[in-house]
Amino acid sequence: MTVADDGRTDGRDVEGDDDGGGWEATEVEAIVADLWTVQMASVR
């Protein structure tokens, strides 16, 4: 995870996503799913 603009290292905003600086859970799940798919494809 990259460091958020406000200095938090977990990529999330405590207040929520109002300022656009945080990660939605669905975004993280989609990224993980994409990485998993790529990894599984490269194993074969």
Rosetta blueprint (number, residue, H / E / L):
1 M L
2 T L
3 V L
4 A L
5 D L
6 D L
7 G L
8 R L
9 T L
10 D L
11 G L
12 R L
13 D L
14 V L
15 E L
16 G L
17 D L
18 D L
19 D L
20 G L
21 G L
22 G L
23 W L
24 E L
25 A H
26 T H
27 E H
28 V H
29 E H
30 A H
31 I H
32 V H
33 A H
34 D H
35 L H
36 W H
37 T H
38 V H
39 Q H
40 M H
41 A H
42 S H
43 V H
44 R L
